[in-house]
Amino acid sequence: MFRFYINPDTTQNPNGNNEVHREGCHKLPFGAILLGRYNKCSEAVEAAKEAGWTKADGCVHCCKSAHEE
């Protein structure tokens, strides 16, 4: 299992998404919020959406399988 985080700041994302990052990602920003431990990026993104982060999307660098836009 991996720790996943969500970036609450959407201003740096061209689509206004909250990016979900896996622990250790070189793009993980300061101030990211811990989502929890999951086996896959898609599970973390789904959990973020269920928690109210409706614009959650996987990071193109560390969560390519869950990256949509």
FENHU-V774504 format. One record per residue. N is the residue number from 1. RES is the residue in three letters. D_LAST is the distance of its C-alpha to the last C-alpha in Angstrom with 2 decimals. Layout:
((N & RES & D_LAST) (N & RES & D_LAST))
This chain:
((1 & MET & 24.78) (2 & PHE & 22.55) (3 & ARG & 22.03) (4 & PHE & 18.58) (5 & TYR & 17.83) (6 & ILE & 15.56) (7 & ASN & 15.27) (8 & PRO & 16.76) (9 & ASP & 16.16) (10 & THR & 13.16) (11 & THR & 14.89) (12 & GLN & 13.66) (13 & ASN & 9.90) (14 & PRO & 9.13) (15 & ASN & 7.12) (16 & GLY & 9.83) (17 & ASN & 8.40) (18 & ASN & 11.02) (19 & GLU & 10.19) (20 & VAL & 12.31) (21 & HIS & 14.46) (22 & ARG & 17.29) (23 & GLU & 20.66) (24 & GLY & 21.53) (25 & CYS & 18.16) (26 & HIS & 19.08) (27 & LYS & 16.23) (28 & LEU & 17.48) (29 & PRO & 18.69) (30 & PHE & 22.09) (31 & GLY & 22.16) (32 & ALA & 19.49) (33 & ILE & 20.70) (34 & LEU & 21.72) (35 & LEU & 20.25) (36 & GLY & 22.67) (37 & ARG & 23.25) (38 & TYR & 21.39) (39 & ASN & 21.70) (40 & LYS & 18.07) (41 & CYS & 14.66) (42 & SER & 13.87) (43 & GLU & 17.08) (44 & ALA & 16.22) (45 & VAL & 12.94) (46 & GLU & 15.07) (47 & ALA & 17.89) (48 & ALA & 15.97) (49 & LYS & 15.05) (50 & GLU & 18.69) (51 & ALA & 19.90) (52 & GLY & 18.46) (53 & TRP & 15.20) (54 & THR & 13.48) (55 & LYS & 10.28) (56 & ALA & 10.15) (57 & ASP & 7.32) (58 & GLY & 8.59) (59 & CYS & 9.37) (60 & VAL & 8.64) (61 & HIS & 12.46) (62 & CYS & 14.02) (63 & CYS & 11.85) (64 & LYS & 10.29) (65 & SER & 11.44) (66 & ALA & 9.48) (67 & HIS & 6.08) (68 & GLU & 3.80) (69 & GLU & 0.00))
